[in-house]
Amino acid sequence: MLSNIRVVLVGTSHPGNIGSVARAMKTMGLSNLYLAEPRCEPDGQSVALAAGACDILKELKTVGSMEEAIRDCSLVIATSARSRTLDWPMLDPRQAGEKLAVESFNGPVAMVFGRENHGLNNEELQRCHYHLSIPANPEYSSLNLAQAVQLVCYETRMAWLAGQHKPVDDIQYPSSEDHERFFAHLEQTLSRTGFIIKNHPGQVMTKLRRLFTKARIETHEMNILRGILTSVDKKVGDGDK
């Protein structure tokens, strides 16, 4: 199941960090590394800092966006050090490790780390089910990228070793791609009914994203919701005739 756990680095700008992350992952038994829209490529410095984890560098996948990196993942946890005006479900590293270990049993899951200088933007954070904050010393909370990855990978491995990778039930969650299709369908339907102003959804869709993300809807529940939206679409269409 550890092979289903994906580490996604977004907009990485320092080759050395890629190598250090590979080393951090391999020491904890993880090997699935994605670079999303990186600003650099692995080089000699990456290899040097990987310190024997060059196999991870060789097999890493480079994609054009975070969306592409998490498309097939049913659980996505993003690191976020900044306070947000719109609260999102939060985890600490131990809680994140437990969820990653459990849900990786059924398919791909991802932990996402942002840019070295300013992390993930709001749009990227809203594509994730949970935000993770490391409770470091508030007077000196300076963690580099590899250290943050190491902490989360360690907690994930500890949960896996404790047997927490065994699912407690047979719940199936939709992929990130299915979530985005649902939100697009929801916005389209609410625009057609006049609930939100077309092309100007404002904060409504952001709040609805948070609502459904907090609820953590299952695959069959999403199918029901999509059916309801389709039914509304048909009624609205009949009314236009």
C-alpha positions as CSV (number, residue, x, y, z in Angstrom):
1,M,0.0,0.0,0.0
2,L,2.9,2.4,0.5
3,S,3.3,2.4,-3.3
4,N,-0.1,4.1,-3.5
5,I,1.1,7.1,-1.4
6,R,2.2,9.9,-3.6
7,V,4.5,12.8,-2.7
8,V,3.7,15.8,-4.9
9,L,6.0,18.8,-5.0
10,V,4.5,21.9,-6.6
11,G,6.7,24.5,-8.3
12,T,9.9,23.3,-6.8
13,S,12.8,25.8,-7.6
14,H,15.9,24.2,-6.1
15,P,17.3,20.9,-7.5
16,G,18.9,20.0,-4.2
17,N,15.4,19.9,-2.5
18,I,14.3,17.3,-5.0
19,G,17.2,15.0,-4.1
20,S,16.7,15.6,-0.3
21,V,13.0,14.8,-0.6
22,A,13.9,11.6,-2.5
23,R,16.2,10.6,0.4
24,A,13.5,11.5,3.0
25,M,11.0,9.3,1.2
26,K,13.2,6.3,0.7
27,T,14.2,6.1,4.4
28,M,10.5,5.7,5.2
29,G,9.7,3.3,2.4
30,L,7.9,5.6,0.0
31,S,8.9,5.9,-3.6
32,N,6.2,7.6,-5.6
33,L,7.4,11.2,-6.3
34,Y,5.7,13.7,-8.6
35,L,6.9,17.1,-9.7
36,A,4.1,19.5,-10.7
37,E,5.1,22.4,-12.8
38,P,8.7,22.4,-11.4
39,R,10.9,25.4,-12.0
40,C,14.0,23.2,-12.2
41,E,14.9,19.7,-13.1
42,P,16.9,17.1,-11.1
43,D,20.7,17.6,-11.7
44,G,24.0,16.5,-10.1
45,Q,23.1,18.3,-6.9
46,S,19.9,16.4,-6.7
47,V,21.8,13.1,-7.1
48,A,24.3,14.1,-4.5
49,L,21.7,15.0,-1.9
50,A,19.6,11.9,-2.7
51,A,22.4,9.9,-1.1
52,G,21.5,6.5,-2.6
53,A,17.9,7.3,-3.4
54,C,18.6,7.8,-7.1
55,D,16.1,5.2,-8.1
56,I,13.3,7.5,-6.9
57,L,14.8,10.3,-9.0
58,K,14.9,8.0,-12.0
59,E,11.3,7.0,-11.6
60,L,9.8,10.4,-10.7
61,K,7.0,11.8,-12.8
62,T,6.9,15.4,-14.0
63,V,3.5,16.8,-14.8
64,G,2.3,20.3,-15.9
65,S,0.0,21.0,-12.9
66,M,-1.0,19.9,-9.4
67,E,-4.4,19.1,-10.8
68,E,-2.7,16.5,-13.1
69,A,-0.7,15.1,-10.3
70,I,-3.7,14.3,-8.0
71,R,-6.3,13.6,-10.7
72,D,-6.8,9.9,-9.7
73,C,-6.3,10.4,-6.0
74,S,-9.2,9.8,-3.6
75,L,-7.5,11.6,-0.7
76,V,-5.3,14.7,-1.1
77,I,-3.6,16.4,1.9
78,A,-1.9,19.7,1.4
79,T,0.7,21.4,3.7
80,S,-0.2,24.9,4.6
81,A,1.6,27.1,7.1
82,R,-0.6,30.2,6.6
83,S,-3.9,31.0,8.4
84,R,-6.7,31.4,6.0
85,T,-9.8,33.5,6.2
86,L,-11.8,30.5,5.0
87,D,-11.2,27.6,7.4
88,W,-10.5,24.2,5.9
89,P,-10.5,20.8,7.7
90,M,-7.1,20.6,9.4
91,L,-4.8,17.8,10.4
92,D,-1.5,17.4,12.2
93,P,1.2,15.1,10.8
94,R,0.1,12.1,12.9
95,Q,-3.5,12.4,11.8
96,A,-2.4,12.9,8.2
97,G,-0.2,9.8,8.4
98,E,-3.1,7.7,9.7
99,K,-5.4,8.8,7.0
100,L,-2.9,8.3,4.2
101,A,-2.1,4.8,5.5
102,V,-5.7,3.7,5.7
103,E,-7.0,5.1,2.5
104,S,-4.0,4.0,0.4
105,F,-5.3,0.5,0.8
106,N,-7.9,1.2,-1.9
107,G,-5.9,3.3,-4.3
108,P,-3.7,6.4,-4.9
109,V,-3.6,9.1,-2.2
110,A,-1.3,12.2,-2.2
111,M,0.5,14.5,0.2
112,V,1.1,17.9,-1.5
113,F,3.9,20.3,-0.7
114,G,4.1,23.8,-2.1
115,R,6.7,26.2,-3.4
116,E,9.7,26.9,-1.2
117,N,9.0,30.6,-1.0
118,H,5.2,30.9,-0.7
119,G,3.7,27.5,-0.6
120,L,0.4,26.6,-2.3
121,N,-2.1,29.2,-3.6
122,N,-5.7,29.3,-2.5
123,E,-7.0,27.6,-5.6
124,E,-4.6,24.7,-5.1
125,L,-5.5,24.4,-1.4
126,Q,-9.2,24.3,-2.3
127,R,-8.6,21.2,-4.4
128,C,-7.4,19.2,-1.3
129,H,-9.5,17.4,1.2
130,Y,-7.5,18.4,4.2
131,H,-4.8,21.0,5.1
132,L,-1.9,19.9,7.2
133,S,0.0,22.2,9.6
134,I,3.1,21.1,11.4
135,P,3.0,22.3,15.0
136,A,6.6,23.7,15.1
137,N,8.0,26.2,17.5
138,P,6.0,29.4,16.9
139,E,9.1,31.4,17.6
140,Y,11.1,29.6,15.0
141,S,9.0,27.5,12.7
142,S,11.5,27.4,9.8
143,L,11.3,23.9,8.3
144,N,12.8,23.2,4.9
145,L,10.9,21.2,2.3
146,A,12.7,17.9,2.9
147,Q,12.2,18.2,6.6
148,A,8.5,18.7,6.2
149,V,8.3,15.7,3.8
150,Q,10.3,13.6,6.3
151,L,7.9,14.3,9.1
152,V,4.8,13.4,7.2
153,C,6.5,10.3,5.7
154,Y,7.6,9.2,9.1
155,E,4.1,9.5,10.6
156,T,2.7,7.6,7.6
157,R,5.2,4.8,8.0
158,M,4.5,4.6,11.8
159,A,0.7,4.3,11.1
160,W,1.4,1.6,8.4
161,L,3.7,-0.4,10.8
162,A,1.0,-0.2,13.5
163,G,-1.4,-1.9,11.1
164,Q,-3.5,1.2,10.5
165,H,-3.2,0.7,6.8
166,K,-6.0,-1.9,7.1
167,P,-9.3,-0.3,6.2
168,V,-12.0,-0.4,8.8
169,D,-14.7,-0.6,6.2
170,D,-15.2,-0.7,2.4
171,I,-15.9,2.9,1.8
172,Q,-15.1,4.2,-1.7
173,Y,-14.3,7.8,-2.2
174,P,-14.4,9.6,-5.6
175,S,-11.2,10.8,-7.2
176,S,-10.0,14.4,-7.3
177,E,-11.0,14.5,-11.0
178,D,-14.6,13.3,-10.1
179,H,-14.8,16.0,-7.4
180,E,-13.9,18.7,-10.0
181,R,-16.5,17.4,-12.4
182,F,-19.1,17.5,-9.6
183,F,-18.2,21.1,-8.6
184,A,-18.3,22.2,-12.3
185,H,-21.7,20.6,-12.7
186,L,-22.9,22.2,-9.4
187,E,-21.8,25.6,-10.5
188,Q,-23.4,25.2,-13.9
189,T,-26.7,24.2,-12.4
190,L,-26.7,26.9,-9.8
191,S,-26.0,29.4,-12.5
192,R,-28.8,28.2,-14.7
193,T,-31.3,28.4,-11.8
194,G,-30.1,31.9,-11.0
195,F,-28.8,31.0,-7.5
196,I,-25.5,32.4,-8.4
197,I,-24.6,35.0,-11.0
198,K,-23.2,33.4,-14.1
199,N,-19.4,34.0,-14.4
200,H,-19.4,35.7,-11.0
201,P,-19.8,32.9,-8.4
202,G,-18.1,34.9,-5.8
203,Q,-17.6,33.1,-2.5
204,V,-20.6,30.8,-2.9
205,M,-18.7,28.1,-4.7
206,T,-15.7,28.4,-2.4
207,K,-18.0,27.9,0.6
208,L,-19.8,25.0,-1.1
209,R,-16.4,23.4,-1.8
210,R,-15.6,23.6,1.8
211,L,-19.0,22.2,2.8
212,F,-18.7,19.1,0.6
213,T,-15.0,18.7,1.4
214,K,-15.8,18.7,5.2
215,A,-18.6,16.2,4.6
216,R,-16.2,13.9,2.7
217,I,-18.9,12.4,0.5
218,E,-18.5,8.9,-0.7
219,T,-18.7,7.7,-4.4
220,H,-22.3,6.6,-4.2
221,E,-23.3,9.8,-2.5
222,M,-21.7,11.8,-5.2
223,N,-23.6,9.8,-7.8
224,I,-26.8,10.7,-6.0
225,L,-25.9,14.3,-6.0
226,R,-25.0,14.3,-9.7
227,G,-28.4,12.7,-10.4
228,I,-30.2,15.4,-8.4
229,L,-28.3,18.1,-10.4
230,T,-29.2,16.4,-13.7
231,S,-32.9,16.3,-12.6
232,V,-32.8,20.0,-11.8
233,D,-31.1,20.7,-15.2
234,K,-34.0,18.9,-17.0
235,K,-36.6,20.9,-15.1
236,V,-34.8,24.2,-15.8
237,G,-34.5,23.2,-19.4
238,D,-38.3,22.4,-19.6
239,G,-39.0,25.8,-18.1
240,D,-37.0,27.5,-20.8
241,K,-39.1,26.0,-23.6
